[in-house]
Amino acid sequence: MIEGWIPTERAAFHTAHRAALGPDRSLVDERLVHPFAVAQEAHEFVYAVRFQPSWIGVPDGALPAVLAWGDDP
């Protein structure tokens, strides 16, 4: 369920940021977006374990989609 909306939201994120940046693409190195997403996913696991153990299924469910970043159609 969770992994189903991740590619759509990722595309919306990229569209919004590109629109905000305008024609100057030098402000963002898109190669860094995936490593940032993986780091954020790790943060979500730690947060869930420490503060919301009953929510561990959320980052757990999202992990495959985050790791399969380049496999999106």
PDB file of N, CA, C and O in Angstrom, chain B, residues numbered from 101:
ATOM      1  N   MET B 101       0.826  -1.183   0.000  1.00  0.00           N
ATOM      2  CA  MET B 101       0.000   0.000   0.000  1.00  0.00           C
ATOM      3  C   MET B 101       0.875   1.253   0.000  1.00  0.00           C
ATOM      4  O   MET B 101       0.705   2.117  -0.861  1.00  0.00           O
ATOM      5  N   ILE B 102       1.792   1.366   0.934  1.00  0.00           N
ATOM      6  CA  ILE B 102       2.637   2.553   1.048  1.00  0.00           C
ATOM      7  C   ILE B 102       3.482   2.735  -0.201  1.00  0.00           C
ATOM      8  O   ILE B 102       3.591   3.839  -0.735  1.00  0.00           O
ATOM      9  N   GLU B 103       4.080   1.644  -0.663  1.00  0.00           N
ATOM     10  CA  GLU B 103       4.974   1.761  -1.809  1.00  0.00           C
ATOM     11  C   GLU B 103       4.252   2.199  -3.075  1.00  0.00           C
ATOM     12  O   GLU B 103       4.897   2.647  -4.023  1.00  0.00           O
ATOM     13  N   GLY B 104       2.933   2.079  -3.111  1.00  0.00           N
ATOM     14  CA  GLY B 104       2.167   2.482  -4.284  1.00  0.00           C
ATOM     15  C   GLY B 104       2.151   3.981  -4.527  1.00  0.00           C
ATOM     16  O   GLY B 104       2.126   4.415  -5.678  1.00  0.00           O
ATOM     17  N   TRP B 105       2.164   4.777  -3.472  1.00  0.00           N
ATOM     18  CA  TRP B 105       2.101   6.227  -3.672  1.00  0.00           C
ATOM     19  C   TRP B 105       3.464   6.890  -3.683  1.00  0.00           C
ATOM     20  O   TRP B 105       3.556   8.073  -4.010  1.00  0.00           O
ATOM     21  N   ILE B 106       4.508   6.189  -3.344  1.00  0.00           N
ATOM     22  CA  ILE B 106       5.839   6.803  -3.288  1.00  0.00           C
ATOM     23  C   ILE B 106       6.296   7.330  -4.650  1.00  0.00           C
ATOM     24  O   ILE B 106       6.742   8.476  -4.712  1.00  0.00           O
ATOM     25  N   PRO B 107       6.213   6.564  -5.748  1.00  0.00           N
ATOM     26  CA  PRO B 107       6.649   7.127  -7.035  1.00  0.00           C
ATOM     27  C   PRO B 107       5.854   8.375  -7.437  1.00  0.00           C
ATOM     28  O   PRO B 107       6.423   9.313  -7.995  1.00  0.00           O
ATOM     29  N   THR B 108       4.553   8.393  -7.159  1.00  0.00           N
ATOM     30  CA  THR B 108       3.729   9.556  -7.494  1.00  0.00           C
ATOM     31  C   THR B 108       4.164  10.770  -6.685  1.00  0.00           C
ATOM     32  O   THR B 108       4.296  11.866  -7.230  1.00  0.00           O
ATOM     33  N   GLU B 109       4.384  10.584  -5.407  1.00  0.00           N
ATOM     34  CA  GLU B 109       4.800  11.702  -4.551  1.00  0.00           C
ATOM     35  C   GLU B 109       6.221  12.147  -4.877  1.00  0.00           C
ATOM     36  O   GLU B 109       6.531  13.336  -4.804  1.00  0.00           O
ATOM     37  N   ARG B 110       7.074  11.214  -5.232  1.00  0.00           N
ATOM     38  CA  ARG B 110       8.434  11.565  -5.627  1.00  0.00           C
ATOM     39  C   ARG B 110       8.402  12.440  -6.885  1.00  0.00           C
ATOM     40  O   ARG B 110       9.126  13.431  -6.976  1.00  0.00           O
ATOM     41  N   ALA B 111       7.563  12.069  -7.847  1.00  0.00           N
ATOM     42  CA  ALA B 111       7.431  12.860  -9.074  1.00  0.00           C
ATOM     43  C   ALA B 111       6.890  14.252  -8.762  1.00  0.00           C
ATOM     44  O   ALA B 111       7.351  15.237  -9.338  1.00  0.00           O
ATOM     45  N   ALA B 112       5.921  14.341  -7.862  1.00  0.00           N
ATOM     46  CA  ALA B 112       5.371  15.651  -7.469  1.00  0.00           C
ATOM     47  C   ALA B 112       6.444  16.497  -6.784  1.00  0.00           C
ATOM     48  O   ALA B 112       6.520  17.704  -7.011  1.00  0.00           O
ATOM     49  N   PHE B 113       7.262  15.878  -5.957  1.00  0.00           N
ATOM     50  CA  PHE B 113       8.368  16.569  -5.289  1.00  0.00           C
ATOM     51  C   PHE B 113       9.320  17.163  -6.321  1.00  0.00           C
ATOM     52  O   PHE B 113       9.680  18.337  -6.241  1.00  0.00           O
ATOM     53  N   HIS B 114       9.724  16.343  -7.290  1.00  0.00           N
ATOM     54  CA  HIS B 114      10.655  16.813  -8.322  1.00  0.00           C
ATOM     55  C   HIS B 114      10.032  17.929  -9.164  1.00  0.00           C
ATOM     56  O   HIS B 114      10.696  18.920  -9.469  1.00  0.00           O
ATOM     57  N   THR B 115       8.783  17.772  -9.533  1.00  0.00           N
ATOM     58  CA  THR B 115       8.099  18.791 -10.334  1.00  0.00           C
ATOM     59  C   THR B 115       8.037  20.116  -9.593  1.00  0.00           C
ATOM     60  O   THR B 115       8.317  21.164 -10.174  1.00  0.00           O
ATOM     61  N   ALA B 116       7.674  20.081  -8.326  1.00  0.00           N
ATOM     62  CA  ALA B 116       7.569  21.312  -7.538  1.00  0.00           C
ATOM     63  C   ALA B 116       8.928  21.981  -7.367  1.00  0.00           C
ATOM     64  O   ALA B 116       9.034  23.201  -7.490  1.00  0.00           O
ATOM     65  N   HIS B 117       9.951  21.210  -7.088  1.00  0.00           N
ATOM     66  CA  HIS B 117      11.280  21.796  -6.908  1.00  0.00           C
ATOM     67  C   HIS B 117      11.844  22.347  -8.213  1.00  0.00           C
ATOM     68  O   HIS B 117      12.481  23.400  -8.221  1.00  0.00           O
ATOM     69  N   ARG B 118      11.614  21.646  -9.300  1.00  0.00           N
ATOM     70  CA  ARG B 118      12.079  22.163 -10.591  1.00  0.00           C
ATOM     71  C   ARG B 118      11.367  23.458 -10.944  1.00  0.00           C
ATOM     72  O   ARG B 118      11.985  24.385 -11.467  1.00  0.00           O
ATOM     73  N   ALA B 119      10.070  23.528 -10.662  1.00  0.00           N
ATOM     74  CA  ALA B 119       9.305  24.748 -10.936  1.00  0.00           C
ATOM     75  C   ALA B 119       9.809  25.902 -10.073  1.00  0.00           C
ATOM     76  O   ALA B 119       9.913  27.034 -10.545  1.00  0.00           O
ATOM     77  N   ALA B 120      10.120  25.619  -8.824  1.00  0.00           N
ATOM     78  CA  ALA B 120      10.605  26.667  -7.922  1.00  0.00           C
ATOM     79  C   ALA B 120      11.994  27.160  -8.327  1.00  0.00           C
ATOM     80  O   ALA B 120      12.311  28.337  -8.150  1.00  0.00           O
ATOM     81  N   LEU B 121      12.812  26.275  -8.862  1.00  0.00           N
ATOM     82  CA  LEU B 121      14.162  26.657  -9.260  1.00  0.00           C
ATOM     83  C   LEU B 121      14.193  27.418 -10.576  1.00  0.00           C
ATOM     84  O   LEU B 121      15.127  28.173 -10.843  1.00  0.00           O
ATOM     85  N   GLY B 122      13.173  27.218 -11.395  1.00  0.00           N
ATOM     86  CA  GLY B 122      13.178  27.845 -12.708  1.00  0.00           C
ATOM     87  C   GLY B 122      14.204  27.188 -13.605  1.00  0.00           C
ATOM     88  O   GLY B 122      14.495  26.001 -13.458  1.00  0.00           O
ATOM     89  N   PRO B 123      14.755  27.952 -14.535  1.00  0.00           N
ATOM     90  CA  PRO B 123      15.672  27.348 -15.497  1.00  0.00           C
ATOM     91  C   PRO B 123      17.052  27.003 -14.931  1.00  0.00           C
ATOM     92  O   PRO B 123      17.813  26.283 -15.577  1.00  0.00           O
ATOM     93  N   ASP B 124      17.390  27.505 -13.730  1.00  0.00           N
ATOM     94  CA  ASP B 124      18.724  27.260 -13.173  1.00  0.00           C
ATOM     95  C   ASP B 124      18.780  25.909 -12.469  1.00  0.00           C
ATOM     96  O   ASP B 124      18.397  25.797 -11.305  1.00  0.00           O
ATOM     97  N   ARG B 125      19.255  24.887 -13.171  1.00  0.00           N
ATOM     98  CA  ARG B 125      19.343  23.536 -12.605  1.00  0.00           C
ATOM     99  C   ARG B 125      20.635  23.332 -11.820  1.00  0.00           C
ATOM    100  O   ARG B 125      20.831  22.270 -11.229  1.00  0.00           O
ATOM    101  N   SER B 126      21.507  24.316 -11.804  1.00  0.00           N
ATOM    102  CA  SER B 126      22.787  24.159 -11.114  1.00  0.00           C
ATOM    103  C   SER B 126      22.643  24.204  -9.595  1.00  0.00           C
ATOM    104  O   SER B 126      23.599  23.909  -8.879  1.00  0.00           O
ATOM    105  N   LEU B 127      21.466  24.568  -9.096  1.00  0.00           N
ATOM    106  CA  LEU B 127      21.274  24.698  -7.658  1.00  0.00           C
ATOM    107  C   LEU B 127      21.057  23.356  -6.960  1.00  0.00           C
ATOM    108  O   LEU B 127      21.180  23.264  -5.738  1.00  0.00           O
ATOM    109  N   VAL B 128      20.738  22.323  -7.728  1.00  0.00           N
ATOM    110  CA  VAL B 128      20.461  21.011  -7.137  1.00  0.00           C
ATOM    111  C   VAL B 128      21.191  19.935  -7.926  1.00  0.00           C
ATOM    112  O   VAL B 128      21.117  19.889  -9.154  1.00  0.00           O
ATOM    113  N   ASP B 129      21.888  19.082  -7.214  1.00  0.00           N
ATOM    114  CA  ASP B 129      22.496  17.916  -7.834  1.00  0.00           C
ATOM    115  C   ASP B 129      21.552  16.741  -7.580  1.00  0.00           C
ATOM    116  O   ASP B 129      21.527  16.189  -6.480  1.00  0.00           O
ATOM    117  N   GLU B 130      20.790  16.368  -8.579  1.00  0.00           N
ATOM    118  CA  GLU B 130      19.753  15.350  -8.395  1.00  0.00           C
ATOM    119  C   GLU B 130      20.318  13.983  -8.034  1.00  0.00           C
ATOM    120  O   GLU B 130      19.576  13.116  -7.571  1.00  0.00           O
ATOM    121  N   ARG B 131      21.606  13.773  -8.235  1.00  0.00           N
ATOM    122  CA  ARG B 131      22.215  12.504  -7.816  1.00  0.00           C
ATOM    123  C   ARG B 131      22.199  12.364  -6.301  1.00  0.00           C
ATOM    124  O   ARG B 131      22.324  11.253  -5.784  1.00  0.00           O
ATOM    125  N   LEU B 132      22.047  13.464  -5.586  1.00  0.00           N
ATOM    126  CA  LEU B 132      22.058  13.425  -4.126  1.00  0.00           C
ATOM    127  C   LEU B 132      20.674  13.172  -3.521  1.00  0.00           C
ATOM    128  O   LEU B 132      20.562  12.912  -2.323  1.00  0.00           O
ATOM    129  N   VAL B 133      19.630  13.245  -4.335  1.00  0.00           N
ATOM    130  CA  VAL B 133      18.276  13.081  -3.808  1.00  0.00           C
ATOM    131  C   VAL B 133      18.048  11.662  -3.290  1.00  0.00           C
ATOM    132  O   VAL B 133      17.475  11.490  -2.214  1.00  0.00           O
ATOM    133  N   HIS B 134      18.483  10.644  -4.032  1.00  0.00           N
ATOM    134  CA  HIS B 134      18.282   9.275  -3.574  1.00  0.00           C
ATOM    135  C   HIS B 134      19.033   8.978  -2.274  1.00  0.00           C
ATOM    136  O   HIS B 134      18.435   8.424  -1.352  1.00  0.00           O
ATOM    137  N   PRO B 135      20.324   9.327  -2.163  1.00  0.00           N
ATOM    138  CA  PRO B 135      20.991   9.101  -0.875  1.00  0.00           C
ATOM    139  C   PRO B 135      20.301   9.834   0.285  1.00  0.00           C
ATOM    140  O   PRO B 135      20.236   9.318   1.401  1.00  0.00           O
ATOM    141  N   PHE B 136      19.791  11.032   0.012  1.00  0.00           N
ATOM    142  CA  PHE B 136      19.055  11.742   1.060  1.00  0.00           C
ATOM    143  C   PHE B 136      17.800  10.967   1.451  1.00  0.00           C
ATOM    144  O   PHE B 136      17.478  10.878   2.636  1.00  0.00           O
ATOM    145  N   ALA B 137      17.093  10.410   0.480  1.00  0.00           N
ATOM    146  CA  ALA B 137      15.885   9.636   0.774  1.00  0.00           C
ATOM    147  C   ALA B 137      16.210   8.402   1.607  1.00  0.00           C
ATOM    148  O   ALA B 137      15.458   8.053   2.517  1.00  0.00           O
ATOM    149  N   VAL B 138      17.320   7.741   1.304  1.00  0.00           N
ATOM    150  CA  VAL B 138      17.731   6.563   2.084  1.00  0.00           C
ATOM    151  C   VAL B 138      18.067   6.983   3.521  1.00  0.00           C
ATOM    152  O   VAL B 138      17.687   6.302   4.473  1.00  0.00           O
ATOM    153  N   ALA B 139      18.776   8.097   3.672  1.00  0.00           N
ATOM    154  CA  ALA B 139      19.098   8.598   5.021  1.00  0.00           C
ATOM    155  C   ALA B 139      17.827   8.954   5.776  1.00  0.00           C
ATOM    156  O   ALA B 139      17.717   8.677   6.970  1.00  0.00           O
ATOM    157  N   GLN B 140      16.871   9.561   5.095  1.00  0.00           N
ATOM    158  CA  GLN B 140      15.608   9.914   5.746  1.00  0.00           C
ATOM    159  C   GLN B 140      14.844   8.660   6.168  1.00  0.00           C
ATOM    160  O   GLN B 140      14.231   8.628   7.235  1.00  0.00           O
ATOM    161  N   GLU B 141      14.884   7.634   5.328  1.00  0.00           N
ATOM    162  CA  GLU B 141      14.223   6.373   5.667  1.00  0.00           C
ATOM    163  C   GLU B 141      14.846   5.762   6.927  1.00  0.00           C
ATOM    164  O   GLU B 141      14.132   5.245   7.788  1.00  0.00           O
ATOM    165  N   ALA B 142      16.169   5.822   7.031  1.00  0.00           N
ATOM    166  CA  ALA B 142      16.844   5.327   8.230  1.00  0.00           C
ATOM    167  C   ALA B 142      16.398   6.126   9.460  1.00  0.00           C
ATOM    168  O   ALA B 142      16.165   5.559  10.528  1.00  0.00           O
ATOM    169  N   HIS B 143      16.283   7.428   9.298  1.00  0.00           N
ATOM    170  CA  HIS B 143      15.805   8.282  10.395  1.00  0.00           C
ATOM    171  C   HIS B 143      14.392   7.862  10.811  1.00  0.00           C
ATOM    172  O   HIS B 143      14.086   7.813  12.003  1.00  0.00           O
ATOM    173  N   GLU B 144      13.536   7.562   9.837  1.00  0.00           N
ATOM    174  CA  GLU B 144      12.162   7.161  10.145  1.00  0.00           C
ATOM    175  C   GLU B 144      12.131   5.850  10.931  1.00  0.00           C
ATOM    176  O   GLU B 144      11.308   5.688  11.831  1.00  0.00           O
ATOM    177  N   PHE B 145      13.016   4.922  10.597  1.00  0.00           N
ATOM    178  CA  PHE B 145      13.092   3.677  11.364  1.00  0.00           C
ATOM    179  C   PHE B 145      13.485   3.960  12.812  1.00  0.00           C
ATOM    180  O   PHE B 145      12.857   3.447  13.738  1.00  0.00           O
ATOM    181  N   VAL B 146      14.508   4.761  13.006  1.00  0.00           N
ATOM    182  CA  VAL B 146      14.977   5.071  14.360  1.00  0.00           C
ATOM    183  C   VAL B 146      13.874   5.768  15.147  1.00  0.00           C
ATOM    184  O   VAL B 146      13.632   5.435  16.307  1.00  0.00           O
ATOM    185  N   TYR B 147      13.207   6.734  14.522  1.00  0.00           N
ATOM    186  CA  TYR B 147      12.126   7.457  15.197  1.00  0.00           C
ATOM    187  C   TYR B 147      11.005   6.489  15.603  1.00  0.00           C
ATOM    188  O   TYR B 147      10.507   6.534  16.728  1.00  0.00           O
ATOM    189  N   ALA B 148      10.622   5.616  14.668  1.00  0.00           N
ATOM    190  CA  ALA B 148       9.546   4.675  14.979  1.00  0.00           C
ATOM    191  C   ALA B 148       9.926   3.754  16.131  1.00  0.00           C
ATOM    192  O   ALA B 148       9.114   3.504  17.021  1.00  0.00           O
ATOM    193  N   VAL B 149      11.145   3.252  16.118  1.00  0.00           N
ATOM    194  CA  VAL B 149      11.579   2.348  17.190  1.00  0.00           C
ATOM    195  C   VAL B 149      11.589   3.066  18.540  1.00  0.00           C
ATOM    196  O   VAL B 149      11.164   2.508  19.552  1.00  0.00           O
ATOM    197  N   ARG B 150      12.075   4.300  18.546  1.00  0.00           N
ATOM    198  CA  ARG B 150      12.195   5.028  19.815  1.00  0.00           C
ATOM    199  C   ARG B 150      10.881   5.578  20.336  1.00  0.00           C
ATOM    200  O   ARG B 150      10.605   5.507  21.534  1.00  0.00           O
ATOM    201  N   PHE B 151      10.063   6.129  19.435  1.00  0.00           N
ATOM    202  CA  PHE B 151       8.915   6.910  19.892  1.00  0.00           C
ATOM    203  C   PHE B 151       7.556   6.373  19.467  1.00  0.00           C
ATOM    204  O   PHE B 151       6.554   6.661  20.123  1.00  0.00           O
ATOM    205  N   GLN B 152       7.496   5.606  18.397  1.00  0.00           N
ATOM    206  CA  GLN B 152       6.216   5.095  17.903  1.00  0.00           C
ATOM    207  C   GLN B 152       6.356   3.645  17.445  1.00  0.00           C
ATOM    208  O   GLN B 152       6.165   3.359  16.263  1.00  0.00           O
ATOM    209  N   PRO B 153       6.680   2.734  18.343  1.00  0.00           N
ATOM    210  CA  PRO B 153       6.920   1.344  17.932  1.00  0.00           C
ATOM    211  C   PRO B 153       5.757   0.723  17.153  1.00  0.00           C
ATOM    212  O   PRO B 153       5.977  -0.132  16.295  1.00  0.00           O
ATOM    213  N   SER B 154       4.551   1.135  17.436  1.00  0.00           N
ATOM    214  CA  SER B 154       3.420   0.550  16.714  1.00  0.00           C
ATOM    215  C   SER B 154       3.361   1.016  15.256  1.00  0.00           C
ATOM    216  O   SER B 154       2.599   0.463  14.464  1.00  0.00           O
ATOM    217  N   TRP B 155       4.155   2.025  14.897  1.00  0.00           N
ATOM    218  CA  TRP B 155       4.177   2.563  13.529  1.00  0.00           C
ATOM    219  C   TRP B 155       5.350   2.030  12.715  1.00  0.00           C
ATOM    220  O   TRP B 155       5.582   2.512  11.606  1.00  0.00           O
ATOM    221  N   ILE B 156       6.086   1.068  13.215  1.00  0.00           N
ATOM    222  CA  ILE B 156       7.269   0.563  12.498  1.00  0.00           C
ATOM    223  C   ILE B 156       6.902   0.030  11.115  1.00  0.00           C
ATOM    224  O   ILE B 156       7.752  -0.026  10.226  1.00  0.00           O
ATOM    225  N   GLY B 157       5.663  -0.355  10.932  1.00  0.00           N
ATOM    226  CA  GLY B 157       5.223  -0.845   9.628  1.00  0.00           C
ATOM    227  C   GLY B 157       5.268   0.210   8.533  1.00  0.00           C
ATOM    228  O   GLY B 157       5.347  -0.126   7.351  1.00  0.00           O
ATOM    229  N   VAL B 158       5.220   1.482   8.915  1.00  0.00           N
ATOM    230  CA  VAL B 158       5.251   2.547   7.900  1.00  0.00           C
ATOM    231  C   VAL B 158       6.622   2.618   7.222  1.00  0.00           C
ATOM    232  O   VAL B 158       6.688   2.469   6.002  1.00  0.00           O
ATOM    233  N   PRO B 159       7.713   2.836   7.951  1.00  0.00           N
ATOM    234  CA  PRO B 159       9.002   2.832   7.250  1.00  0.00           C
ATOM    235  C   PRO B 159       9.355   1.459   6.681  1.00  0.00           C
ATOM    236  O   PRO B 159      10.035   1.362   5.660  1.00  0.00           O
ATOM    237  N   ASP B 160       8.893   0.406   7.341  1.00  0.00           N
ATOM    238  CA  ASP B 160       9.156  -0.934   6.834  1.00  0.00           C
ATOM    239  C   ASP B 160       8.475  -1.145   5.480  1.00  0.00           C
ATOM    240  O   ASP B 160       9.051  -1.753   4.577  1.00  0.00           O
ATOM    241  N   GLY B 161       7.264  -0.648   5.346  1.00  0.00           N
ATOM    242  CA  GLY B 161       6.537  -0.775   4.091  1.00  0.00           C
ATOM    243  C   GLY B 161       7.102   0.099   2.979  1.00  0.00           C
ATOM    244  O   GLY B 161       6.996  -0.240   1.801  1.00  0.00           O
ATOM    245  N   ALA B 162       7.699   1.216   3.356  1.00  0.00           N
ATOM    246  CA  ALA B 162       8.250   2.146   2.369  1.00  0.00           C
ATOM    247  C   ALA B 162       9.649   1.749   1.902  1.00  0.00           C
ATOM    248  O   ALA B 162      10.076   2.155   0.822  1.00  0.00           O
ATOM    249  N   LEU B 163      10.349   0.978   2.687  1.00  0.00           N
ATOM    250  CA  LEU B 163      11.747   0.654   2.380  1.00  0.00           C
ATOM    251  C   LEU B 163      11.976   0.087   0.976  1.00  0.00           C
ATOM    252  O   LEU B 163      12.882   0.559   0.289  1.00  0.00           O
ATOM    253  N   PRO B 164      11.204  -0.898   0.517  1.00  0.00           N
ATOM    254  CA  PRO B 164      11.463  -1.421  -0.827  1.00  0.00           C
ATOM    255  C   PRO B 164      11.382  -0.348  -1.917  1.00  0.00           C
ATOM    256  O   PRO B 164      12.201  -0.336  -2.836  1.00  0.00           O
ATOM    257  N   ALA B 165      10.409   0.544  -1.818  1.00  0.00           N
ATOM    258  CA  ALA B 165      10.270   1.599  -2.828  1.00  0.00           C
ATOM    259  C   ALA B 165      11.415   2.600  -2.747  1.00  0.00           C
ATOM    260  O   ALA B 165      11.878   3.098  -3.773  1.00  0.00           O
ATOM    261  N   VAL B 166      11.869   2.896  -1.543  1.00  0.00           N
ATOM    262  CA  VAL B 166      12.991   3.836  -1.399  1.00  0.00           C
ATOM    263  C   VAL B 166      14.265   3.219  -1.975  1.00  0.00           C
ATOM    264  O   VAL B 166      15.032   3.905  -2.649  1.00  0.00           O
ATOM    265  N   LEU B 167      14.491   1.961  -1.721  1.00  0.00           N
ATOM    266  CA  LEU B 167      15.694   1.311  -2.231  1.00  0.00           C
ATOM    267  C   LEU B 167      15.630   1.069  -3.738  1.00  0.00           C
ATOM    268  O   LEU B 167      16.671   1.006  -4.393  1.00  0.00           O
ATOM    269  N   ALA B 168      14.428   0.932  -4.297  1.00  0.00           N
ATOM    270  CA  ALA B 168      14.262   0.690  -5.731  1.00  0.00           C
ATOM    271  C   ALA B 168      14.087   2.002  -6.488  1.00  0.00           C
ATOM    272  O   ALA B 168      13.406   2.039  -7.513  1.00  0.00           O
ATOM    273  N   TRP B 169      14.679   3.051  -6.008  1.00  0.00           N
ATOM    274  CA  TRP B 169      14.527   4.406  -6.544  1.00  0.00           C
ATOM    275  C   TRP B 169      14.614   4.479  -8.053  1.00  0.00           C
ATOM    276  O   TRP B 169      13.735   5.053  -8.695  1.00  0.00           O
ATOM    277  N   GLY B 170      15.644   3.916  -8.621  1.00  0.00           N
ATOM    278  CA  GLY B 170      15.853   4.016 -10.057  1.00  0.00           C
ATOM    279  C   GLY B 170      14.999   3.069 -10.888  1.00  0.00           C
ATOM    280  O   GLY B 170      15.055   3.105 -12.117  1.00  0.00           O
ATOM    281  N   ASP B 171      14.212   2.225 -10.237  1.00  0.00           N
ATOM    282  CA  ASP B 171      13.392   1.250 -10.953  1.00  0.00           C
ATOM    283  C   ASP B 171      12.018   1.781 -11.321  1.00  0.00           C
ATOM    284  O   ASP B 171      11.229   1.065 -11.937  1.00  0.00           O
ATOM    285  N   ASP B 172      11.709   3.041 -10.952  1.00  0.00           N
ATOM    286  CA  ASP B 172      10.382   3.596 -11.252  1.00  0.00           C
ATOM    287  C   ASP B 172      10.203   3.708 -12.756  1.00  0.00           C
ATOM    288  O   ASP B 172      11.145   4.008 -13.490  1.00  0.00           O
ATOM    289  N   PRO B 173       8.978   3.463 -13.200  1.00  0.00           N
ATOM    290  CA  PRO B 173       8.732   3.587 -14.649  1.00  0.00           C
ATOM    291  C   PRO B 173       8.833   5.024 -15.107  1.00  0.00           C
ATOM    292  O   PRO B 173       8.655   5.309 -16.291  1.00  0.00           O
TER     293      PRO B 173
END
